[in-house]
Amino acid sequence: MKNYKILIIIMLAFLGINKIKAQDWPDLQHFQKENATIKPPTENENRVVFMGNSITIGWLKKRPDFFKNKPYINRGISGQTTPQMLLRFRQDVVALQPKVVVLLAGTNDIAGNTGPSSLNMILDNIKGMAEIAKANNIKVILSSTLPAYKYPWNPKIEPADKIISLNKMIEKYAANSNCIYLDYYSAMVDDRKGLPKKYANDEVHPTEEGYAVMEPLVENAIKMALKK
């Protein structure tokens, strides 16, 4: 009987944890404490928020020196899709009062991380974030989705051509909405329409060498955005 009661307690605790997670689907609690410690930008500070998924947060982990001593704030959460980012965009971007946001998103939507998602649905979420940013006087950099031939966690998906189509849609929207389009794709793609091993061991998440390719491209895009 005693063991039975312990099992029930464990099960209830497990269900409680998962209920909390379900209620915080966009993971708003992820950066809440960190956000609370960030002071408003100084008068001449060119603050930039990097918004994204595991590719964005992995950048900070693998190439921390790129962010060091710069007014760059990384707000990537592993596994996230564009609807989750849209829900946390005001908290994790607008509230931090950046001059520029760099948005890198879309691959997890194509992978089906939070369920089926059409390219139009992905673009609508990206548009939503861009419109919120512009309404708050934040310059917008829309990054191309990185190449991917296969997803290790969902090998049934064939993402390569979908990514090409999505990037064309993002580029067109950027041109029509006064956003900057940041093309990582062309600089990193291989002949399979994927990422070569030197840029991503698992063909999705960049290596240090992969991020080294991305860094001058984003720096140039940030300079362009600040001049707008």
URNOR-V504614 format. One record per residue. N is the residue number from 1. SS is DSSP state (@ for helix, = for strand, . for the rest). PHI is phi in radians with two decimals (999 if undefined). OMEGA is omega in radians with two decimals (NA if undefined). Layout:
n=N ss=SS phi=PHI omega=OMEGA
n=N ss=SS phi=PHI omega=OMEGA
//
This chain:
n=1 ss=. phi=999 omega=-3.13
n=2 ss=@ phi=-1.08 omega=3.12
n=3 ss=@ phi=-1.09 omega=3.13
n=4 ss=@ phi=-1.10 omega=3.14
n=5 ss=@ phi=-1.13 omega=3.13
n=6 ss=@ phi=-1.10 omega=3.12
n=7 ss=@ phi=-1.09 omega=3.12
n=8 ss=@ phi=-1.10 omega=3.13
n=9 ss=@ phi=-1.07 omega=3.13
n=10 ss=@ phi=-1.09 omega=-3.13
n=11 ss=@ phi=-1.12 omega=3.13
n=12 ss=@ phi=-1.12 omega=3.11
n=13 ss=@ phi=-1.12 omega=3.12
n=14 ss=@ phi=-1.08 omega=3.13
n=15 ss=@ phi=-1.11 omega=3.12
n=16 ss=@ phi=-1.14 omega=3.12
n=17 ss=@ phi=-1.09 omega=-3.13
n=18 ss=@ phi=-1.20 omega=3.07
n=19 ss=@ phi=-1.15 omega=3.11
n=20 ss=@ phi=-1.07 omega=3.13
n=21 ss=@ phi=-1.09 omega=3.14
n=22 ss=@ phi=-1.14 omega=3.13
n=23 ss=@ phi=-1.22 omega=3.12
n=24 ss=. phi=-1.87 omega=-3.08
n=25 ss=. phi=-0.97 omega=3.12
n=26 ss=. phi=-1.41 omega=3.14
n=27 ss=. phi=1.08 omega=3.13
n=28 ss=. phi=-1.10 omega=-3.11
n=29 ss=. phi=-1.32 omega=-3.01
n=30 ss=. phi=-0.98 omega=-3.08
n=31 ss=. phi=-1.96 omega=-3.05
n=32 ss=@ phi=-1.01 omega=-3.11
n=33 ss=@ phi=-1.15 omega=3.13
n=34 ss=@ phi=-1.12 omega=3.14
n=35 ss=@ phi=-1.06 omega=-3.10
n=36 ss=@ phi=-1.15 omega=-3.11
n=37 ss=@ phi=-1.59 omega=-3.08
n=38 ss=. phi=-1.48 omega=-3.14
n=39 ss=. phi=-1.42 omega=3.06
n=40 ss=. phi=-1.01 omega=-3.13
n=41 ss=. phi=-1.14 omega=3.06
n=42 ss=. phi=-1.26 omega=-3.01
n=43 ss=. phi=-0.98 omega=-3.07
n=44 ss=. phi=-1.83 omega=-3.11
n=45 ss=. phi=-1.40 omega=3.09
n=46 ss=. phi=-1.68 omega=-3.07
n=47 ss=. phi=-1.18 omega=3.12
n=48 ss== phi=-2.27 omega=3.03
n=49 ss== phi=-1.87 omega=3.06
n=50 ss== phi=-1.69 omega=-3.07
n=51 ss== phi=-1.89 omega=-3.13
n=52 ss== phi=3.10 omega=-3.05
n=53 ss=. phi=-2.04 omega=-3.10
n=54 ss=@ phi=-1.14 omega=3.11
n=55 ss=@ phi=-1.15 omega=3.13
n=56 ss=@ phi=-1.27 omega=-3.12
n=57 ss=@ phi=-1.23 omega=3.07
n=58 ss=@ phi=-1.12 omega=3.09
n=59 ss=@ phi=-1.05 omega=3.14
n=60 ss=@ phi=-1.11 omega=-3.09
n=61 ss=@ phi=-1.32 omega=-3.07
n=62 ss=@ phi=-1.56 omega=-3.11
n=63 ss=. phi=-2.31 omega=-3.07
n=64 ss=@ phi=-1.05 omega=-3.12
n=65 ss=@ phi=-1.13 omega=3.11
n=66 ss=@ phi=-1.14 omega=-3.11
n=67 ss=@ phi=-1.64 omega=-3.03
n=68 ss=. phi=-1.18 omega=3.09
n=69 ss=. phi=1.03 omega=3.06
n=70 ss=. phi=-2.22 omega=3.13
n=71 ss=. phi=-1.40 omega=-3.10
n=72 ss== phi=-1.85 omega=3.10
n=73 ss== phi=-2.10 omega=-3.10
n=74 ss== phi=-1.70 omega=3.13
n=75 ss== phi=-2.23 omega=3.05
n=76 ss== phi=-1.61 omega=3.05
n=77 ss=. phi=-2.21 omega=-3.07
n=78 ss=. phi=-1.01 omega=3.04
n=79 ss=. phi=1.49 omega=-2.99
n=80 ss=. phi=-1.31 omega=3.09
n=81 ss=. phi=-1.93 omega=-3.06
n=82 ss=@ phi=-1.09 omega=3.09
n=83 ss=@ phi=-1.13 omega=3.08
n=84 ss=@ phi=-1.18 omega=3.11
n=85 ss=@ phi=-1.13 omega=3.13
n=86 ss=@ phi=-1.06 omega=-3.13
n=87 ss=@ phi=-1.20 omega=-3.13
n=88 ss=@ phi=-1.79 omega=-3.02
n=89 ss=@ phi=-1.11 omega=-3.13
n=90 ss=@ phi=-1.14 omega=-3.12
n=91 ss=@ phi=-1.19 omega=-2.97
n=92 ss=@ phi=-1.67 omega=3.09
n=93 ss=. phi=-2.22 omega=-3.02
n=94 ss=@ phi=-1.01 omega=-3.09
n=95 ss=@ phi=-1.12 omega=-3.14
n=96 ss=@ phi=-1.53 omega=3.03
n=97 ss=. phi=0.97 omega=3.10
n=98 ss=. phi=-1.38 omega=2.97
n=99 ss=. phi=-1.46 omega=-3.06
n=100 ss== phi=-2.41 omega=2.95
n=101 ss== phi=-2.08 omega=3.05
n=102 ss== phi=-1.88 omega=-3.09
n=103 ss== phi=-1.81 omega=3.08
n=104 ss=. phi=-2.21 omega=-3.01
n=105 ss=. phi=-2.75 omega=3.01
n=106 ss=. phi=2.15 omega=-3.05
n=107 ss=@ phi=-1.16 omega=3.13
n=108 ss=@ phi=-1.23 omega=3.04
n=109 ss=@ phi=-1.13 omega=3.12
n=110 ss=@ phi=-1.10 omega=3.11
n=111 ss=. phi=-1.26 omega=3.13
n=112 ss=. phi=1.38 omega=-3.07
n=113 ss=. phi=-1.04 omega=3.12
n=114 ss=. phi=-2.09 omega=3.11
n=115 ss=. phi=1.88 omega=-3.13
n=116 ss=. phi=-1.03 omega=-3.10
n=117 ss=. phi=-2.61 omega=3.10
n=118 ss=. phi=-1.40 omega=3.11
n=119 ss=@ phi=-1.11 omega=3.09
n=120 ss=@ phi=-1.14 omega=3.08
n=121 ss=@ phi=-1.11 omega=3.12
n=122 ss=@ phi=-1.08 omega=-3.12
n=123 ss=@ phi=-1.10 omega=3.11
n=124 ss=@ phi=-1.04 omega=3.11
n=125 ss=@ phi=-1.18 omega=3.08
n=126 ss=@ phi=-1.12 omega=3.08
n=127 ss=@ phi=-1.04 omega=3.14
n=128 ss=@ phi=-1.01 omega=3.13
n=129 ss=@ phi=-1.15 omega=3.13
n=130 ss=@ phi=-1.09 omega=-3.12
n=131 ss=@ phi=-1.18 omega=3.07
n=132 ss=@ phi=-1.09 omega=-3.14
n=133 ss=@ phi=-1.07 omega=-3.10
n=134 ss=@ phi=-1.12 omega=3.10
n=135 ss=@ phi=-1.14 omega=3.13
n=136 ss=. phi=-1.92 omega=3.07
n=137 ss=. phi=1.04 omega=3.08
n=138 ss=. phi=-1.86 omega=3.09
n=139 ss== phi=-1.26 omega=-2.99
n=140 ss== phi=-2.01 omega=2.99
n=141 ss== phi=-1.96 omega=3.13
n=142 ss== phi=-1.78 omega=-3.10
n=143 ss== phi=-1.45 omega=2.96
n=144 ss=. phi=-1.16 omega=2.98
n=145 ss=. phi=-1.21 omega=-3.13
n=146 ss=. phi=-1.19 omega=3.09
n=147 ss=. phi=-1.04 omega=3.03
n=148 ss=. phi=-2.70 omega=3.11
n=149 ss=. phi=-1.53 omega=3.09
n=150 ss=. phi=-2.55 omega=3.01
n=151 ss=. phi=-1.82 omega=-3.12
n=152 ss=. phi=-1.01 omega=-3.10
n=153 ss=. phi=-1.51 omega=3.10
n=154 ss=. phi=-2.62 omega=-3.00
n=155 ss=. phi=-1.17 omega=3.12
n=156 ss=. phi=-1.27 omega=-3.14
n=157 ss=. phi=-1.30 omega=3.03
n=158 ss=. phi=-2.00 omega=-2.94
n=159 ss=. phi=-1.50 omega=-2.91
n=160 ss=@ phi=-0.94 omega=-3.10
n=161 ss=@ phi=-1.26 omega=3.09
n=162 ss=@ phi=-1.12 omega=3.12
n=163 ss=@ phi=-1.14 omega=3.09
n=164 ss=@ phi=-1.03 omega=3.14
n=165 ss=@ phi=-1.13 omega=3.13
n=166 ss=@ phi=-1.07 omega=-3.13
n=167 ss=@ phi=-1.10 omega=3.07
n=168 ss=@ phi=-1.10 omega=3.11
n=169 ss=@ phi=-1.17 omega=3.12
n=170 ss=@ phi=-1.13 omega=-3.14
n=171 ss=@ phi=-1.07 omega=3.13
n=172 ss=@ phi=-1.12 omega=3.12
n=173 ss=@ phi=-1.10 omega=3.13
n=174 ss=@ phi=-1.04 omega=-3.13
n=175 ss=@ phi=-1.13 omega=-3.08
n=176 ss=@ phi=-1.55 omega=-3.02
n=177 ss=. phi=-2.21 omega=3.10
n=178 ss=. phi=1.08 omega=3.00
n=179 ss=. phi=-1.81 omega=3.07
n=180 ss== phi=-1.65 omega=3.08
n=181 ss== phi=-1.68 omega=-3.12
n=182 ss== phi=-1.85 omega=-3.01
n=183 ss=. phi=-1.68 omega=2.99
n=184 ss=. phi=-1.33 omega=-2.98
n=185 ss=@ phi=-0.92 omega=-3.04
n=186 ss=@ phi=-1.09 omega=-3.10
n=187 ss=@ phi=-1.41 omega=-2.99
n=188 ss=@ phi=-2.14 omega=-3.00
n=189 ss== phi=-1.23 omega=3.06
n=190 ss=. phi=-1.86 omega=-3.04
n=191 ss=. phi=-1.29 omega=3.06
n=192 ss=. phi=-1.69 omega=-3.02
n=193 ss=. phi=1.21 omega=3.11
n=194 ss=. phi=-2.20 omega=3.07
n=195 ss== phi=-1.76 omega=3.07
n=196 ss=. phi=-1.19 omega=-3.09
n=197 ss=. phi=-0.99 omega=-3.11
n=198 ss=. phi=-1.14 omega=3.14
n=199 ss=. phi=-1.72 omega=3.14
n=200 ss=. phi=-2.84 omega=-3.11
n=201 ss=. phi=-1.04 omega=-3.14
n=202 ss=. phi=-1.72 omega=3.10
n=203 ss=. phi=1.25 omega=3.11
n=204 ss=. phi=-2.33 omega=-3.03
n=205 ss=. phi=-1.70 omega=-3.03
n=206 ss=. phi=-1.05 omega=2.95
n=207 ss=. phi=-1.41 omega=3.06
n=208 ss=@ phi=-1.03 omega=3.11
n=209 ss=@ phi=-1.15 omega=3.10
n=210 ss=@ phi=-1.13 omega=3.11
n=211 ss=@ phi=-1.13 omega=3.12
n=212 ss=@ phi=-1.11 omega=3.05
n=213 ss=@ phi=-1.24 omega=-3.07
n=214 ss=@ phi=-1.27 omega=-2.98
n=215 ss=@ phi=-1.08 omega=3.12
n=216 ss=@ phi=-1.13 omega=3.12
n=217 ss=@ phi=-1.18 omega=-3.14
n=218 ss=@ phi=-1.27 omega=3.09
n=219 ss=@ phi=-1.06 omega=3.12
n=220 ss=@ phi=-1.15 omega=3.12
n=221 ss=@ phi=-1.13 omega=3.11
n=222 ss=@ phi=-1.12 omega=3.09
n=223 ss=@ phi=-1.04 omega=3.11
n=224 ss=@ phi=-1.10 omega=-3.13
n=225 ss=@ phi=-1.12 omega=-3.12
n=226 ss=@ phi=-1.18 omega=3.12
n=227 ss=@ phi=-1.42 omega=-3.09
n=228 ss=. phi=-1.20 omega=NA
//
